[in-house]
Amino acid sequence: MCGVTDLRAYLTSLDPETLAGLLHDQAERDPELRRSLTARAGVREPEPSTVGPVLDTVQRLLDSGTRADVAPLARRTVERIRREGDGAELRRALGLYARACAARPPDPVELADWLGGIAMDGRAEIDLAEFAGPLGEAGLARLRSHVDKARPDPVAERLHEQLVEVSGDVDGLVAILAKQLPRMEASLRIVRVLRAAGRTGEAIGYAARALKQDPAEAALADDVLGLRRAEFEAAPTPEHAEALIDALVAAGRRDEAAALLEVHRRRVAELIARRTVEHYREAARVLRRLRTLHRTVGRPADFAPYLADLVATHRRKARLLTEIRNARIALPKE
């Protein structure tokens, strides 16, 4: 009994917070102790979710490519979670139901009616892109009629935006998002919508305006860099190279920017090869810009040896050398 007495004395000597911590840790390992303590405290233990295993089953069936129609089970689970589940389970259940509908499309009009009811109660955020295939034109038209009747309710407005997006109406979606400016989230979406549509120039314009408002916006700066890179890859002109150089320098990637100076050097060589006064004059203008770009990328010292090699190669072209001097570029001393 001495040991028990000593243990009781030790426990009695502990401060309440330490004792509570020890007891709680033990209860976490001992279900019987936990039930006893929660009963004494009058605390109701949260019941474990019963829909999780159902969702796991639906997912396994879909992943395995089952031929069974699991859409009815997935829909019943969504409806059950709406009554008693949480947001995370509801989002998962809706995603699985969308997959089940894609595998076995239900009646599109009936699906539109059901989705409209689910969305308009405000508990679930429907991702219409997931249901666009099963809905088809008929289902989307039916859902659009529900949404138009409910606008300008905020939920209906969000669904309207999604309907415009899944329809592929880029201009319509941009017009909706433009009303949400100057929110940065709206700017980012406009840029990405235009980029996905292949409208790179417009995307760059929106991105540039947004960056003026918030130059530190990293996500937008990344988009600008990606857009400039895509623009250059589609048409590797000196103008596009220069724009990409500026974006790379802004991102701190000067070595990569410096590699692009070769585009301007090739352009100079092409112009000189045409052997006309006009082309010599244009080559001199490109050279002057190239000198500035060497400073931009942090390589000003590299311009002089490049120019020296160029002049040495074309030293017999007196008119070219004259145009270079006229462009206020000092020729290397012989």
C-alpha positions in Angstrom: 0.0 0.0 0.0 3.0 2.2 0.5 3.4 2.6 -3.2 -0.2 3.6 -3.7 0.0 6.1 -0.9 3.2 7.6 -2.3 1.6 7.9 -5.8 -1.5 9.6 -4.3 0.8 12.0 -2.4 2.7 12.7 -5.6 -0.5 13.4 -7.6 -1.8 15.6 -4.8 1.4 17.6 -5.0 0.9 18.5 -8.6 -0.7 21.7 -9.7 -4.2 21.4 -11.3 -3.0 22.2 -14.8 -0.3 19.5 -14.8 -2.6 16.9 -13.3 -5.3 17.7 -15.9 -2.7 17.3 -18.7 -1.6 13.9 -17.5 -5.2 12.7 -17.1 -6.2 14.0 -20.5 -3.3 12.3 -22.2 -4.1 9.0 -20.5 -7.8 9.3 -21.5 -6.8 9.7 -25.1 -5.1 6.3 -24.9 -7.8 4.6 -22.8 -11.3 4.7 -24.4 -13.0 3.4 -21.2 -11.4 6.2 -19.1 -12.4 8.8 -21.7 -16.0 7.7 -21.6 -16.0 7.7 -17.8 -14.5 11.2 -17.6 -16.8 12.7 -20.3 -19.8 11.2 -18.5 -18.8 12.7 -15.2 -18.2 16.1 -17.0 -21.6 16.0 -18.6 -19.9 16.4 -22.0 -21.4 14.7 -25.1 -18.8 12.9 -27.2 -19.1 13.8 -30.9 -20.3 10.9 -32.9 -18.0 9.7 -35.7 -19.1 10.5 -39.2 -21.1 7.7 -40.8 -20.9 9.1 -44.3 -17.1 8.9 -44.6 -17.1 5.2 -45.3 -19.9 5.6 -47.8 -17.9 8.3 -49.7 -14.8 6.0 -49.5 -16.9 3.2 -51.1 -18.2 5.5 -53.9 -14.7 6.7 -54.6 -13.3 3.2 -54.8 -16.0 2.1 -57.2 -15.4 5.1 -59.5 -11.6 4.7 -59.3 -12.0 1.0 -60.3 -14.1 1.9 -63.4 -17.2 0.0 -62.1 -20.0 -0.5 -64.6 -22.5 -0.1 -61.7 -24.5 3.1 -61.6 -23.3 4.7 -58.3 -24.9 8.1 -59.0 -28.1 7.4 -56.9 -25.9 6.4 -53.9 -23.7 9.4 -54.4 -26.8 11.8 -54.6 -28.4 10.3 -51.5 -25.1 10.8 -49.7 -25.0 14.5 -50.7 -28.6 15.0 -49.5 -27.8 13.3 -46.2 -24.7 15.5 -45.6 -26.8 18.6 -46.4 -28.9 17.7 -43.4 -26.3 16.6 -40.9 -22.7 16.7 -42.3 -20.0 19.3 -42.7 -18.7 21.5 -45.5 -15.7 19.4 -46.3 -17.7 16.2 -46.7 -20.3 18.0 -48.8 -17.7 19.3 -51.2 -16.2 15.8 -51.5 -19.6 14.2 -52.0 -20.5 16.7 -54.7 -17.3 16.0 -56.5 -17.9 12.3 -56.4 -21.5 12.7 -57.6 -20.2 14.8 -60.6 -17.9 11.9 -61.5 -20.7 9.4 -61.2 -22.9 11.6 -63.4 -20.1 11.8 -66.0 -19.9 8.0 -66.0 -23.7 7.5 -66.2 -25.3 10.8 -67.2 -28.8 11.2 -65.7 -31.6 13.2 -67.3 -30.0 16.7 -67.8 -33.1 18.7 -67.1 -33.8 16.8 -63.8 -30.1 17.2 -62.9 -30.3 21.0 -63.5 -33.4 21.2 -61.3 -31.6 19.3 -58.5 -28.4 21.3 -58.7 -30.3 24.5 -58.7 -32.0 23.5 -55.5 -28.8 22.4 -53.9 -27.0 25.6 -54.9 -29.7 28.1 -54.0 -30.0 27.0 -50.4 -26.5 28.5 -49.9 -25.0 25.5 -48.1 -23.0 24.1 -51.0 -20.8 25.8 -53.5 -21.4 24.0 -56.8 -18.6 23.7 -59.3 -20.5 23.8 -62.6 -17.4 22.9 -64.6 -17.6 19.4 -63.0 -21.2 19.0 -64.1 -21.0 20.7 -67.5 -20.7 17.4 -69.4 -23.7 15.6 -67.8 -25.8 18.8 -68.0 -25.2 19.4 -71.7 -26.9 22.2 -73.5 -30.4 21.3 -72.3 -29.3 21.1 -68.6 -27.3 24.3 -68.8 -30.2 26.1 -70.4 -32.6 24.9 -67.7 -30.2 25.9 -64.9 -29.8 29.3 -66.6 -33.5 29.8 -66.4 -33.5 29.1 -62.7 -30.6 31.5 -62.2 -32.1 34.3 -64.2 -35.2 34.2 -62.1 -33.3 34.3 -58.8 -30.9 37.2 -59.8 -29.6 39.5 -58.3 -29.4 37.1 -55.3 -25.7 36.7 -54.5 -25.8 32.9 -54.9 -27.5 33.3 -58.3 -24.9 35.8 -59.4 -22.1 33.4 -58.6 -23.9 30.7 -60.6 -24.5 33.1 -63.4 -20.7 33.8 -63.5 -20.0 30.0 -63.7 -22.6 29.5 -66.4 -20.9 32.2 -68.5 -17.6 30.6 -67.9 -18.6 27.0 -68.8 -20.3 28.3 -72.0 -16.9 29.6 -73.2 -18.1 33.2 -73.4 -14.7 34.8 -72.7 -15.9 38.4 -73.3 -18.9 37.9 -71.1 -16.8 36.5 -68.3 -14.3 39.3 -68.5 -17.1 41.8 -68.4 -18.4 40.2 -65.2 -15.0 40.2 -63.6 -14.2 43.7 -64.7 -17.1 44.9 -62.5 -15.2 43.4 -59.5 -12.0 45.4 -60.1 -9.8 46.7 -58.6 -9.9 43.5 -56.5 -6.6 41.6 -57.2 -8.5 38.3 -57.3 -10.6 39.6 -60.2 -7.4 40.9 -62.0 -5.8 37.5 -61.7 -8.8 35.7 -63.0 -9.1 38.1 -66.0 -5.5 37.5 -66.8 -5.8 33.8 -66.6 -9.1 33.6 -68.6 -7.6 35.7 -71.4 -4.4 33.6 -71.4 -6.3 30.3 -71.6 -8.2 31.8 -74.5 -4.9 32.5 -76.3 -5.5 36.3 -76.0 -2.0 36.9 -74.7 -1.7 40.6 -75.6 -4.9 41.5 -73.8 -3.9 39.4 -70.8 -0.6 41.2 -70.6 -2.4 44.6 -70.7 -4.6 43.7 -67.8 -1.7 42.3 -65.9 0.4 45.4 -66.5 -2.4 47.7 -65.2 -2.9 45.6 -62.1 0.8 45.5 -61.3 0.9 49.3 -61.3 -1.7 49.2 -58.5 0.2 46.5 -56.6 3.8 46.0 -57.8 4.4 43.5 -55.0 1.7 41.1 -56.1 3.8 37.9 -56.6 1.1 35.8 -58.3 0.4 38.5 -60.8 4.2 39.0 -61.5 4.5 35.2 -62.1 1.6 35.5 -64.6 3.2 38.3 -66.4 6.5 36.3 -66.7 4.6 33.3 -68.0 2.7 35.5 -70.5 5.8 37.2 -71.7 7.5 33.8 -72.1 4.6 32.4 -74.1 4.5 35.6 -76.3 8.2 35.2 -77.0 8.0 31.5 -77.8 5.2 32.2 -80.3 7.1 35.0 -82.0 10.8 35.3 -80.9 11.2 38.9 -82.1 13.5 41.4 -80.5 10.5 43.3 -79.2 9.1 40.2 -77.5 12.6 39.3 -76.2 13.0 42.8 -74.7 9.6 42.5 -72.9 10.6 39.1 -71.6 14.0 40.5 -70.5 12.2 43.2 -68.4 9.9 40.5 -66.8 12.9 38.3 -66.0 14.9 41.1 -64.5 11.9 42.1 -62.4 11.8 38.4 -61.2 15.5 38.6 -60.3 16.5 36.1 -63.1 19.2 38.2 -64.7 21.3 35.3 -66.1 18.3 34.0 -68.0 17.6 37.6 -69.2 21.2 38.0 -70.4 20.9 34.9 -72.6 18.1 36.6 -74.5 20.5 39.4 -75.7 21.5 37.0 -78.5 18.1 37.7 -80.2 19.2 41.3 -80.7 22.6 40.3 -81.8 21.1 38.0 -84.5 18.9 40.9 -85.6 21.9 43.2 -86.0 23.7 40.5 -88.1 20.5 40.1 -90.3 20.2 43.8 -90.9 23.9 44.2 -91.8 23.7 41.3 -94.2 21.1 43.2 -96.3 23.8 45.8 -97.2 21.5 48.9 -97.7 21.8 52.3 -96.0 18.3 51.9 -94.4 19.3 48.5 -93.0 22.6 49.8 -91.7 20.7 52.7 -90.0 18.3 50.2 -88.4 21.2 48.0 -87.3 22.7 51.0 -85.5 19.4 51.6 -83.7 19.2 48.0 -82.6 22.9 48.3 -81.4 22.0 51.4 -79.3 19.1 49.5 -77.7 21.3 46.5 -77.1 23.8 48.7 -75.2 20.9 49.7 -72.9 19.8 46.1 -72.5 23.3 45.1 -71.4 22.9 47.6 -68.5 19.4 46.3 -67.8 20.6 42.7 -67.3 23.6 43.9 -65.2 26.2 43.1 -67.9 27.3 46.6 -69.2 31.0 45.5 -69.6 30.0 42.8 -72.1 28.9 45.4 -74.8 32.3 46.8 -75.6 34.0 43.5 -76.6 30.9 42.6 -78.6 31.0 45.9 -80.5 34.7 45.6 -81.1 34.3 42.2 -82.7 31.4 43.5 -84.8 33.4 46.5 -86.1 36.4 44.3 -86.8 34.3 42.0 -88.9 32.7 44.8 -90.9 35.5 47.4 -90.9 35.3 47.8 -94.7 31.6 48.9 -94.5 32.2 52.6 -94.1 28.5 53.5 -94.3 27.7 51.1 -91.5 30.4 52.6 -89.3 29.0 56.1 -90.1 25.5 55.0 -89.0 26.8 53.5 -85.8 28.6 56.8 -85.0 25.4 58.7 -85.9 23.5 56.6 -83.3 25.9 58.1 -80.8 27.8 54.8 -80.2 31.5 55.3 -79.7 33.5 53.1 -82.0 36.4 51.2 -80.4 39.8 52.7 -81.0 42.0 50.9 -83.4 
